[in-house]
């Protein structure tokens, strides 16, 4: 696990505006991934960007322990040098087992603003798919992320009796409150896990829906699953229909709906309520205020979720226990995998020492033995070497889960059971 590192920021210690400043527009992510990997000098990399989180997950080259690379990540994502102490104050960093634990917590929804939400699983899987498509993920991150996704699916089954909440649910609740007083069509702008979940919740309440998306085909696919109408984004901008509410969750570095579009929205007398999951915002807050539209964004949704967080975390105690169990097993598996070749070499060294000493005896004091007796003695020496090797092998396997790479290196070095040790031992 010592190769794994994570650097990033989230709603837990930064505003949504601060998170947005570090985000990469979704359309730019595939092209940026190789550049990020090379600039950081790592072997593998995944970029995870959500509505309230930006994190760079990486694995180092040549089995080197992961270090603190907050300054480099700051420079790459912000496009400027950090002021003294700025990178450390702005970004958080995890390395080794702490990084793996953090990834498990994130993927299972325990680090989300709305504890236990499920959209993050799809977002982590999407980030991993992007990294694999760009050729920047590899065996180390593939193993860790696959295990995190498997754990998340397992803990979701634990909570199936009580569906986990999400920020999307909070947004839908606010929309439904408005619809009770002023019913009408709700537009879903963008095709994302957030708009999909909102659409499913609203469809269950028989709310008429309109899916708005840049790509007509993708928008129509979601609309078909929701029993909704579909409209391309450009057409919507030019001639928006009357709406009761609008939910936006799409990628992009600029607002999707400028102030002139919002003015066309209200020109017929409608005053749609806006829920904006965009990061950066899909609808500029100042523009919405100028035309008299009520808008709730990620900042407000996160604040509401935080007020409910403790109650949800208490409910999710079994999930935390499942994560701890998976982390322990992953620690053991990875340690055994990393040590496998060295443990095999250790046993081989014992066998070589035994064979060398036996050859010396057979050419000296025991040279009178016949061939059958020699074979019996050789088999006995090999068995004895393996039994003696079992003791340090078992001890090292047990210690590998907790010992640092440096401590394990010291054992093999000082015991002289690593590369080139056989000659040194037998010559004394």
Residue pairs with C-beta under 8 A, 6 or more apart in sequence:
1 96
1 97
1 99
1 100
1 330
1 331
1 334
2 65
2 66
2 95
2 96
2 404
2 405
3 59
3 60
3 63
3 64
3 65
3 66
3 140
4 57
4 58
4 59
4 66
4 95
4 96
4 99
4 100
4 103
4 140
4 141
4 144
5 42
5 57
5 58
5 59
5 60
5 66
5 67
5 69
5 93
5 94
5 95
5 96
5 99
6 55
6 56
6 57
6 58
6 93
6 94
6 95
6 99
6 102
6 103
7 55
7 56
7 58
7 68
7 69
7 70
7 73
7 91
7 92
7 93
7 94
8 22
8 48
8 53
8 54
8 55
8 56
8 73
8 91
8 92
9 18
9 19
9 22
9 53
9 54
9 55
9 90
9 91
9 92
10 19
10 52
10 53
10 54
10 55
10 92
10 111
11 19
11 52
11 53
11 113
11 298
11 302
12 111
13 92
14 90
15 299
16 51
16 52
16 279
16 297
16 298
16 299
16 302
17 280
17 299
18 90
19 52
19 53
19 54
19 279
20 279
20 280
20 281
21 78
22 54
22 77
22 78
23 49
23 54
23 77
23 279
23 280
24 32
24 47
24 49
24 54
24 77
25 251
25 252
25 253
26 49
26 251
26 252
27 251
27 252
29 47
29 49
29 130
30 130
30 133
30 134
32 47
33 45
33 47
33 130
33 131
33 134
33 136
34 134
34 135
34 136
35 76
36 45
36 47
36 56
36 76
36 136
37 43
37 44
37 45
37 58
37 136
39 72
39 76
40 56
40 58
40 69
40 72
40 73
40 76
41 61
42 58
42 59
42 60
42 61
43 59
43 60
43 61
43 62
43 138
43 140
44 58
44 59
44 131
44 136
44 137
44 138
44 140
44 141
45 56
45 57
45 58
45 59
45 131
45 136
45 137
45 141
46 56
46 57
46 58
46 127
46 128
46 130
46 131
46 136
46 137
46 141
46 145
47 54
47 55
47 56
47 57
47 127
47 130
47 131
48 54
48 55
48 56
48 57
48 106
48 123
48 124
48 127
49 127
49 279
50 120
50 123
50 279
51 167
51 194
51 249
51 277
51 278
51 279
51 298
52 113
52 167
52 279
52 298
52 302
53 106
54 77
55 106
56 73
56 77
57 99
57 103
57 141
57 145
58 66
58 69
58 141
59 66
59 138
59 140
59 141
60 66
60 67
63 338
63 405
65 95
65 96
65 405
66 95
66 96
66 99
67 95
68 93
68 95
69 93
70 87
70 88
70 90
70 91
70 93
71 82
71 87
73 87
73 91
74 82
74 86
74 87
74 90
74 91
75 81
75 82
82 90
94 101
94 102
97 327
97 331
100 144
100 327
100 330
101 323
101 327
102 111
103 124
103 144
103 145
103 148
104 147
104 148
104 151
104 323
104 326
104 327
105 111
105 323
106 112
106 120
106 124
106 148
107 120
107 121
107 124
107 145
107 148
107 149
107 151
107 152
108 121
108 148
108 151
108 152
108 155
108 319
108 323
109 115
109 116
109 117
109 118
109 120
109 121
109 152
109 164
109 316
109 319
110 116
110 313
110 316
110 319
110 320
110 323
112 120
112 166
112 167
112 305
113 167
113 301
113 302
113 305
113 306
113 309
114 165
114 166
114 167
114 169
114 170
114 305
114 308
114 309
114 312
115 165
115 305
115 308
115 309
115 312
115 313
115 316
116 159
116 164
116 165
116 312
116 315
116 316
116 319
117 164
117 165
117 166
117 167
117 168
118 156
118 164
118 166
119 166
119 167
119 168
119 193
119 194
119 197
120 152
121 149
121 152
121 153
121 156
122 193
123 193
124 145
124 148
124 149
124 152
125 149
128 137
128 141
128 142
128 145
128 149
131 137
131 141
132 142
137 145
143 334
144 330
147 326
147 330
151 322
151 323
151 326
154 322
154 326
155 318
155 319
155 322
155 323
156 164
158 318
158 319
158 322
159 316
159 319
162 315
165 308
165 312
166 197
167 194
167 277
167 298
167 301
167 302
167 305
168 193
168 194
168 197
168 198
168 201
168 277
169 197
169 201
170 301
170 304
170 305
171 194
171 198
171 247
171 275
171 277
171 296
171 301
172 197
172 198
172 201
172 202
174 273
174 275
174 296
175 186
175 198
175 202
175 245
175 247
175 273
175 275
176 202
176 205
176 207
178 244
178 245
178 273
179 186
179 207
179 244
179 245
182 244
183 244
184 208
184 242
184 243
184 244
184 245
184 270
185 207
185 208
185 209
185 210
185 241
185 242
185 243
185 244
186 202
186 207
186 208
186 209
186 210
186 243
186 244
186 245
186 246
186 247
187 209
187 210
187 211
187 212
187 236
187 240
187 243
187 245
187 246
187 247
187 272
188 195
188 198
188 199
188 209
188 210
188 211
188 212
188 222
188 228
188 247
189 195
189 212
189 213
189 233
189 236
189 246
189 247
189 248
189 249
189 250
189 256
189 257
189 282
190 212
190 213
190 248
190 249
190 250
190 251
190 256
190 278
190 282
191 211
191 213
191 215
191 218
191 219
191 221
191 222
191 250
192 249
192 250
192 251
192 277
194 247
194 249
194 277
195 211
195 222
195 247
195 248
195 249
195 250
195 277
196 222
198 247
198 249
198 275
199 209
199 211
199 222
199 226
199 228
200 226
202 209
203 209
203 226
203 227
203 228
208 228
208 229
209 223
209 226
209 227
209 228
209 229
210 223
210 228
210 229
210 230
210 231
210 241
210 243
211 219
211 220
211 222
211 223
211 226
211 228
211 229
211 230
211 231
212 219
212 230
212 231
212 232
212 233
212 236
213 219
213 222
213 230
213 232
213 233
213 250
214 232
214 233
214 234
214 250
215 232
216 230
216 232
219 230
219 231
219 232
220 230
222 228
222 230
223 229
223 230
231 241
233 256
236 261
237 257
237 261
239 264
240 261
240 264
240 265
242 268
242 269
242 270
243 265
243 270
243 272
244 270
244 272
244 273
245 272
245 273
245 274
245 275
246 265
246 272
246 273
246 274
246 275
246 283
247 274
247 275
247 277
248 256
248 257
248 274
248 275
248 276
248 277
248 278
248 282
248 283
249 277
249 278
249 282
250 256
250 278
250 282
252 278
252 280
252 282
253 280
254 280
255 278
255 280
255 281
255 282
255 283
255 284
255 287
256 278
256 282
256 283
257 265
257 282
257 283
257 287
258 284
258 287
259 284
259 287
259 290
259 291
262 283
262 287
262 288
262 290
262 291
262 293
263 291
265 272
265 291
265 293
266 272
266 291
266 292
266 293
271 292
271 293
271 294
272 293
273 293
273 294
273 295
273 296
274 283
274 288
274 293
274 294
274 295
274 296
275 295
275 296
275 301
276 282
276 283
276 295
276 296
276 297
276 298
277 298
277 301
278 297
278 298
279 298
281 297
281 298
283 295
285 295
285 297
288 294
288 295
289 295
313 320
328 401
331 401
332 401
335 397
335 400
335 401
336 397
336 400
338 400
339 396
339 397
339 400
339 408
342 408
342 412
342 418
343 393
343 396
343 397
345 417
345 418
345 419
346 389
346 392
346 393
346 396
346 412
346 417
346 418
347 385
347 386
347 389
347 393
349 417
349 421
349 422
350 385
350 386
350 388
350 389
350 417
351 382
351 385
351 386
351 389
352 422
353 385
353 422
353 425
353 426
354 381
354 382
354 384
354 385
355 378
355 381
355 382
355 385
356 422
356 426
357 381
357 426
358 377
358 378
358 381
362 369
362 374
362 377
366 377
369 377
392 415
392 417
396 408
396 411
399 407
399 408
400 408
412 418
415 421
416 424
416 425
